[in-house]
Amino acid sequence: MTEIATPATDSLSRTPWDMKEYQPHHTGTPLIQGEYDASLATLVWANGEQASFPLIWLRDHCACDSCRHPQTFERTFMLLDDAALTVQQLSLESGNLMIEWSDSHLSRFDAGWLQQRRPSDVLPETPVPQSRAWQLSHQTHVTSFGDYMAGGEARLGWLEALCRDGFAVLDDGPSEGGEIDQIAATIGPIRATNFGGRFEVYSKKAPNNAAYTPIALELHTDLPNWHQPPDIQMLYCLANDADGGESIFGDGMAVAEELRQRNPQAFQLLAETPVDFRFADERTDLVVREPVIHLDASGKVIEVRFNNWIRDSLRLPLVKMQAWYAAYRQFWSILREPAFRLHLKLEAGQMVAFDNRRVMHGRQSFDPTTGRRHLQGCYVDYDMVESALRVTARQLD
């Protein structure tokens, strides 16, 4: 091991160095000591923390203008190139780390940046909250349209709720039409489907979907017949004067977890058995075969595909068919329990946003002869919601 000289006590102040990162890293204590060998550099900070970094990792993360694009911050250094990974000199400067490699390339590393990224299996902090299942007793997050559009803490709180609960409400907005485009623009591009980009929800004379009729809609997720169903759905109310038409919502994550508690075998059957979903009209024929409940690698519920209108013919072996129907009916019966259903009579100027891949939505029937009921809807990608949340949090920092 070659030891790095320890700076004098009176030189323990630290000057932040730019690492071409949007994530703040100009915090942390100075580096005071270190050593290196043919493969590792071991560093010590003034607060006593210590970490070892592979030399190849340090060379890979050089932030100079030759290794990172000065405008886009993207990595331009190619790890497979004949770059030297032997240290010529390693020193501490302004409380940070500087390495001169054997090919004379110079790399500079901010001490706070290194402290944040020391090798560990602990994930870095993120402003994006973990998802949380909810029932009727849940307190819905509501923000005014004006406060959200102004940005800042109000927008951040609303985006946090949408990521955490899969459900959030805006109210007190105008109802002239097109407001949903303004809201979507604060997040990202509208995701188009076979129903277009922005869609109009009202009773139509020639509907190609039950949503465009006045009939009651059982709780469901939209477009489970897609390999990648839309993530976030937004529905903005322009008018809701007709008799009936109350909106209903239910967290599929909570329903699935309740089924797991009551009947683990039924839960596992719905999570392991792919079934067919299909939407077809004169111009479209979209088909996919997926389970009703989707789990991640740890067994957590991350998605529910439930839509009785576009569930296609059930193609299963005879010995499995009856058990699947029993499991499906039990899931559905839990979904109909009052504790898992949130009723909301939308008013003009209100908007609901929900995670379509976990939160189911529906409505009571309405009478179009008694008044006008008109919603505007669209989908946006969950990735862009997380992006908007991170950017908003960074701006507030």
C-alpha angles and dihedrals in degrees: 000000000000111000123221114229113256113237120237115269092248091059098060094111114111132221112204115239124209113250097179092249131136091205109088112250105155092112132086135075127291124269111252106174145010149154137204142197134183094300112014141049115204116201134191125203126209091253091060098257116139134193140168123223127194110242089231089057091052093048090047091054100048108140101199120127090258093056101034125038107252094223106032097031089221118146112261097170111103112217092207092059119104094267117158114246094186118104117234094180134353120193144160119242127176088349092303136100126262124184128189109197125212090259088057093252111147123217125187123196127191111230093224091049091052091046091055092049104041111139110280142132089231110108117233120256115271133188089222107099125221116259116263127198117231142190135195092292089063116116107235115226110238126185128176118251092237095050092048094049090049089061124210125095094345093057092043092052092048093050090047090053091048091053095041101041101020086231137081137154135219119197143173093050130140119265104210094116131263096056089119089062090057092051094046090051090063088060110032145280119333111251112233123215134175085289091059129243111297110019132199117227113204137110109290130192094230107029124182092191135042090239088071093060130073094243124117114269119216115223109281146149118247123249101355084161089077123089086228108027116202114278113209119026121196123196118189119194117224096167136357107171099128122105109265123358097130111167121235128200135184133180107239089196091061092045092050092049090050089052089050089055096046100038117009092180092055091047092051092048093055090045096049104036118082116212132182127264121184140176118188136170134149093295105024139056113173119174134173136166113217139139120265091237123043122199132193123230091277094052096255117145108248104161142020125198108197122152118134094191096063101030102123128217110311108246109188136127112276093245090057101040100079093046091050092051091050091051092045092050092049091051089050093047091054089049089057094053111110092235090065099045126083115197119203128174102209117218129204108282095028125115132190122202120191142167102257091199093064111010115072123209137195142146145223118256118269137201110237091195091067099056147321123295114183129161128176116213142184142162130237129185119260089227089064092049089054089046092052090049093052093047092048091049091048092051090052090050 
